[in-house]
Amino acid sequence: MRKLVMIWFRMKGELKWFSLDKLDELEMPYTARYAMDHYCLVGQYSDEIYAGVANENEVIFLELPEF
């Protein structure tokens, strides 16, 4: 089964579906790239909720605990 993700293009005002294997071809801000990479590597296989903290060099993702 092919997995799809919906992406909103804010500057164009468009909402489109993309196959996960096509995401590398899309131009996006580095924070969005980190978020999509994290989803492809971790998030799609997990039911956990994550928060991302960005600086000028990277985005660090933390798993949020239930309480």
URGIZI-V852236 format. One record per residue. N is the residue number from 0. RES is the residue in one small letter. SS is DSSP state (H for helix, E for strand, - for the rest). D_LAST is the distance of its C-alpha to the last C-alpha in whole Angstrom. Layout:
N,RES,SS,D_LAST
N,RES,SS,D_LAST
//
This chain:
0,m,-,35
1,r,-,34
2,k,-,31
3,l,E,31
4,v,E,29
5,m,E,30
6,i,E,30
7,w,E,31
8,f,E,34
9,r,-,34
10,m,-,37
11,k,-,39
12,g,-,37
13,e,E,37
14,l,E,34
15,k,E,35
16,w,E,34
17,f,E,34
18,s,E,34
19,l,H,32
20,d,H,35
21,k,H,37
22,l,H,34
23,d,H,36
24,e,H,39
25,l,-,37
26,e,-,37
27,m,-,34
28,p,-,33
29,y,H,31
30,t,H,28
31,a,H,28
32,r,H,30
33,y,H,27
34,a,H,24
35,m,H,27
36,d,H,27
37,h,H,24
38,y,H,23
39,c,H,26
40,l,H,26
41,v,-,22
42,g,H,20
43,q,H,23
44,y,H,22
45,s,-,18
46,d,-,15
47,e,-,13
48,i,E,13
49,y,E,14
50,a,E,15
51,g,E,19
52,v,E,21
53,a,E,24
54,n,-,27
55,e,-,31
56,n,-,31
57,e,-,28
58,v,E,24
59,i,E,22
60,f,E,19
61,l,E,15
62,e,E,13
63,l,E,9
64,p,-,6
65,e,-,4
66,f,-,0
//
